[in-house]
Amino acid sequence: MLGNEKKIVIAIDGHSSCGKSTVAREIARKLNYIFIDTGAMYRAVTLYCLRNHIIENGFVGREKLIANLDKIRVSFKYNPGTRNNDVWLNGENVENEIRLLEVSQNVSPVSAVAQVRHLLVSLQQEMGKSKGIVMDGRDIGTVVFPKAELKIFMTALPDVRAQRRFDELTSKGEVVSYEEIRSNILERDHYDETRQESPLRKAEDAIVLDNSYLTKEEQFDWILNLVAKI
């Protein structure tokens, strides 16, 4: 473990369903750092939109969403049972509900709304002021923490990511189609990479981690070796 005086910010960006949150959470645990899943924050806002009919037939009511932003409270609370920080939306634990496929299918257009990103980025920057944090998302190394001491860009082959997502959802009892998941992943990649507000891209000083054929343990060791060098 690093001493407090040497704690850093670790920014992990990358494509959807490549295991960013799993890796970031475990790295934070091993370093005794705080883990922040920024994707979960956008999922929480998306869930709010779905519940309040701000999303209709796949389209986001942009003006209605902006008008409701002051009613949305996203926070993290430690869950002693899982030893993870769960996502809470307006006083309700929504950690499981935000992982449903319906949320995944709508999160990209919600996260593309500039006012949503500005709100959540300011919260994320506040969380990382004291360092000793591992944060994953789409624009952590480019927008949220452009001066992070360690930036990692994670990716994996689309088929590998689709299979991982399919296995995750079916293990929870959801009836889903592999092809639908693969199509959703490709659509999210395109949307994330081409949106006007904070598009997904690799920071110039980020190190690429293609984990298509790596075990979780190999990924952990790879990142911890980078931290040790810093």
Secondary structure, DSSP 4 states (H G I P E B T S, - for coil): ---GGG--EEEEEE-TTSSHHHHHHHHHHHHT-EEEEHHHHHHHHHHHHHHTT-EETTEE-HHHHHHHGGG--EEEEEETTTTEEEEEETTEE-TTGGGSHHHHHHHHHHHT-HHHHHHHHHHHHHHTTT--EEEEESSIIIII-TT-SEEEEEE--HHHHHHHHHHHHHHTT----HHHHHHHHHHHHHHHHH-SSS-----TT-EEEE-TT--HHHHHHHHHHHHHH-
